[in-house]
Amino acid sequence: NLGETVIAVADARLPPQNYPPGFKFNGSQVNFPVNGYRLLGLMSMIDPPKAAVPDAIARVRSAGVKVMMVTGDHPGTAAAIAKSVGIISMENSAMPITLTSTPTSQLPAGIVTGEDLENMTPELLEDILLRTDEIVFARMKPEQKLQIVESCQRLGAVVTVTGDGINDAASIRRADVGIAMAGTGAAYTIKSADIVLLDDDFASIVSGIEEGRLMFENLKKVLLYALSSNVPELAAFLISMVAQIPLPLGILAVLAIDLGTDLLPAVSLAFEEPETDLMKHQPRNPDTDPLLTEQLLFLSYGQLGLIQAASGFFTYFVIMAENGFKPDRLIGLRQAWESKAINDLRDSYGQEWTYDDRKTLEYTCQAGFLLSIVAVQWSVLLQTRSRRSSVLQRPMNNWVLNFALIFETLLAFLIIYVPGAREGLQLAPMSPLWWLPGLAFSLLLMAYEELRKAIARKHKGSWIDKETRF
């Protein structure tokens, strides 16, 4: 019960005439006495688990990972070791599971021996795996380890197997992720593995799980941020075609956003540190929880993107109205607006506009539309850093992101106000007063996201939490 391996030492006197010097003893076809021995004593040995293993087991279990021990040791030794590292909880006792005593309801902890497993069908083994929360397999042969891996895979689990002996090679090769130990592992086992732990530390596996989850979460944040600016870009062309208004955002301005102001901020999200609940999520189902989900698209396109589009169009109509073109005058005006032959186009107040003057105003509106998108993208970038936490709860310790905020702002001002922007990028300088609509919508998006996250935190499992959690 202490997890120690006990070896009994005994001897016997054999007749010299039957067992002369050089006699070859055969353990497979026994050619020597097996009883009548004199017990000399007992020897107890233990290979203690590393100090970091219990904490690592606790962390992966809190992450929803089911940990099973499959060993060739005695059942009592296996159960004691499993309890000492946390595979079996201290309050649970491992109940023997045999062919005649299989669980009919959920069992807290159980232990299966190789002898009993030989008589079980694959369906019975799968039922035991489903019904037993904490399970240990003892006295297992290499082929039985492989059988357990295959049963877990048939149940739809993603299986990771760790081991170092030659007996583990087959199951490591068959697992979805096979992990071998570099220091103590057999050469063939290392060759069969997908991952080799150079430090032979189980805690490194936990770090790998956390790093993998962090990469997946950060990729989602990158997609959420990058996709949101597509809505105002597409809306500018669609509404221009449907309502026949002068183009609110030009092709070159779209390229300036996608390849300029948005690029570095999107990359900076890959450097985000893990959120506090990263290792408390249940494992995702690769079949039903892809990288790009309906919830992410709904939040990016249906909410954040619409606010950006509203910001851009509001700035566009404000600049047009302050120069004499009210919204009702712009509808259906595009054909006349684009005609080089018309140099006396009247606005809402009867003022006449030449083609060159109209183009200068159009490029100014496009600059305002672009700057409004950039301003709202500031808030999107800050809010995308966390799925549920307030922006005030996330310290600004991502220096790549901090630099990206400054970079995109300077780049936006540079491509608008640098001499030659009108001819090169079809953008014209604008009054600082026209920066304000974009800043107002940026604050609006910040407040909207804070409210959404507050509701999701307070009412977990609510419609807002489920349908906007990316």
Secondary structure, DSSP 8 states (H G I E B T S, - for coil): --S-EEEEEEE----TTTS-TT----TTTT-S--S--EEEEEEEE-----TTHHHHHHHHHHTT----EE-SS-HHHHHHHHHHHTSS-TT---EE--SSS--SS-EEEEEEEHHHHHT--HHHHHHHHHHEEEEEEES--HHHHHHHHHHHHHTT---EEEE-SGGGHHHHHHSSEEEEETTT--HHHHHH-SEEETT--THHHHHHHHHHHHHHHHHHHHHHHHHHTHHHHHHHHHHHHHH----SS-HHHHHHIIIIITHHHHHHGGG----TTGGGS----TTT--SS-HHHHHHIIIIIHHHHHHHHHHHHHHHHHHTT--HHHHTT-HHHHT-TT---EE-TTS-EE-HHHHHHHHHHHHHHHHHHHHHHHHHHHHHHT-SSS-GGGS-S--HHHHHHHHHHHHHHHHHHHSTTHHHHTS-----GGGGHHHHHHHHHHHHHHHHHHHHHHHSTTSHHHHHS--
